């Protein structure tokens, strides 16, 4: 398996969090997909030094070009995006099939226009639509800052956004 863990985290790469999740899921490296970070050398360098693991910071287009190499790799990678919209582009729009079906939603900051689901887990209607699309594509969407701090599955929250 080349992708061992899929996560949405608005901090993208956070050393302690990656170390903690790596206890549950085997991980040789990290792939962070975010257009802004991929185009910013300072951000890219900061993310690459954050975890102590082999780290790639790619744009959505770069990921699309390189995703087969990821699948063919003998190494296990965490696939991380900053927001649900980018994850939807990868899993639904680009049709990437990582071989696993669990998507973990981590920190999503409180922002104007969001609905608060739990501690540091707030999403917009547009992000809710992305999560609905991800679920409808066959993924299990779980909200968890850390494994032991899970607040529930997307199915528990989707009614707040008008999905039935």
C-alpha positions, -999 to 999 in steps of 0.1 A, spaced: 0 0 0 14 34 -9 -12 56 9 -17 45 45 -36 75 58 -57 104 44 -62 136 64 -75 171 60 -57 194 84 -56 232 81 -21 232 95 -12 206 69 19 191 85 22 193 123 51 172 137 34 159 169 2 151 151 20 132 123 41 113 149 9 104 168 -10 91 137 20 72 125 16 49 156 -18 38 141 -9 39 104 25 29 89 42 60 74 75 65 56 67 100 43 41 127 38 25 142 7 9 176 13 -12 189 -16 -19 226 -16 -14 250 -45 -4 280 -22 22 260 -2 36 243 -34 43 278 -49 59 293 -18 95 282 -11 94 294 25 63 275 33 75 244 14 108 244 35 89 248 67 66 219 60 95 197 49 113 202 82 82 198 104 79 161 107 114 146 103 100 123 75 104 124 38 80 152 27 66 163 -6 47 195 -11 28 194 -44 2 215 -62 -30 197 -73 -17 194 -108 17 180 -96 -2 154 -75 -23 144 -105 9 140 -126 27 120 -98 -1 100 -82 6 68 -100 42 69 -88 28 72 -53 6 42 -58 35 22 -72 58 31 -43 69 6 -18 68 34 8 37 43 28 26 79 27 2 101 45 -19 121 20 -28 155 35 -47 185 22 -53 218 40 -91 217 33 -119 194 22 -122 211 -12 -87 200 -22 -93 165 -9 -125 163 -30 -106 174 -61 -82 146 -55 -105 118 -45 -136 127 -65 -127 150 -94 -94 135 -102 -107 100 -93 -76 91 -73 -81 56 -58 -57 53 -28 -67 18 -18 -81 29 15 -115 44 22 -111 63 55 -107 101 54 -98 118 87 -109 154 91 -85 172 116 -83 208 126 -105 232 106 -103 266 122 -133 286 132 -139 312 104 -167 335 94 -195 315 78 -186 282 94 -206 258 115 -188 245 146 -189 207 149 -164 203 177 -132 218 192 -113 234 163 -135 216 138 -157 241 119 -167 238 82 -184 260 56 -214 249 35 -190 246 5 -167 223 26 -198 203 37 -207 197 0 -171 185 -6 -174 161 24 -208 149 11 -193 143 -23 -163 124 -8 -187 102 12 -209 96 -18 -177 84 -37 -174 56 -11 -153 71 16 -158 69 54 -153 105 67 -144 107 103 -138 139 124 -108 134 147 -80 157 158 -63 126 173 -76 90 172 -87 91 208 -105 125 202 -128 115 175 -161 134 176 -180 113 150 -186 104 114 -198 129 87 -232 110 87 -237 124 123 -232 161 111 -245 162 75 -281 170 85 -269 204 98 -260 213 63 -292 202 46 -281 167 35 -304 137 41 
